[in-house]
């Protein structure tokens, strides 16, 4: 094996990049939907912009509420992927998206997907949750969150289901403030939700439209005069009074209130209760430091500037809302889903993966193989780090065909390159197109992805149409359990 060839490839990837190459604009598509314990619909193309002619989103963030959490369903979902997670993975994986992580708390579910090319630059992924139902002992209400470093910028996504009914507006605010103050992550850089540079807050927030009677509400909605209802929206009113909400932004509510509908209908509640329509389903965002932007300073009268002390400029992130809409065609629950599409402009603080990895030579189950990798910069490695072998088009890091422990299976190491042994018994006999991923246990993320490569069909492969039950009878390691197992 020519180690110099591998070293040269590694050096070429570590060369400096221009500032223009380090700047990027990314599309983020956020979905919130109270699914009312219903199973997934047949198609979500319009919900995920799959039919759109514009650029495809780089990241999908999907927050669901009231996922079926009856005892038998929940136990099954802890063992296997729940139907909604499987549905979205099956929809997005063929389009080049990988599920980065997910978290489940009873009926609350949060899923994060990213295009394959971004995966090595999304690191330090963690998830957390806070129960607020029944004095904090029950998880039917509360919040689930995922935080990450996205090209070096700290971003957090928070999916909430807050208390229902008109009269509980103050309880909703108290619960949300409690979530912000108490939910923690195992990191020194941003241990709490509000420590992150960008926060997206969404879910069935359950805020209602106060004071107006049913007739006025329905007339304003029928005539699309939504602006007449904005001032009495409980969340809009709270944003003017509550200090902890002042930095949150939201797009204009130019769509019909998303609750409460008759099932499989565009008609508002026709039952005996006749619930008032409300914008219960919302998407907001907050950029840390926006209150002290230069844009605020420009409005001040000109005066002679005093010399300022030099300081390290904070990397900036600009968030722009492209669209904010409900989707009326979905009728499986009494809520309509809401989506927000955003552009994120930022300077890439990471332009190279932490690990460069590749398959060495030709692979087949007829002989042993080698994996070669090199670290590009220091990171908190662990004896629990592993390299997974995946079919091209894999859905999540749990979809590996087989795996190798980085430390236990190491066979050689130089200053630049490490080799890891792969037994022929662990290589798929049928062959096909595969790739390798280096998974960091401490960073809870994939930090290196190889180019796709071909595994040749083994001479001992079964006849066409016969598929082996498993590769070497291997079980998946327990350490890979996702954070939604609680």
Secondary structure, 3 states (H helix, E strand, C coil): CCHHHHHHHHHHHCCCCCHHHHEEEEEEEEEEEECCCCCCCCCCCCCCCCCCCCCCCCEEEEEEECCCCCHHHHHHHHHCCCHHHHHHHHHHHCCCEEEEEEEEECCEEEEEEEEHHHHHHEEEEEEEEEEEECCCCEEEEEEEEEEEEECCEEEEEEEEECCCCHHHHHHHHHHHHHHHHHCECCCCCCCEHHHCCEEEEEEECCCCECCCCHHHHHHHHHCCCCHHHHCCEHHHHHHHHCHHHCCCECCCCCCCCCECECCCCCCECCCCCCCCCECCEEEEEEECCHHHCHHHHCCCCCCCCCCCCCCCCCCCEEEEEEEEEEECCCCCCCECEEEEEEEEEEECCCCCCCEEEEEECCEECCCCEEEEEEECCCCCCCCCCEEEEEECCCCEHHHCCEEEECCCCEEEECCCCEEEEECHHHCCCCCEEEEEEEEECCCCEEEEECCCEEEECCCCCCCCCCCCCCCCCCCCCHHHCCCCCC
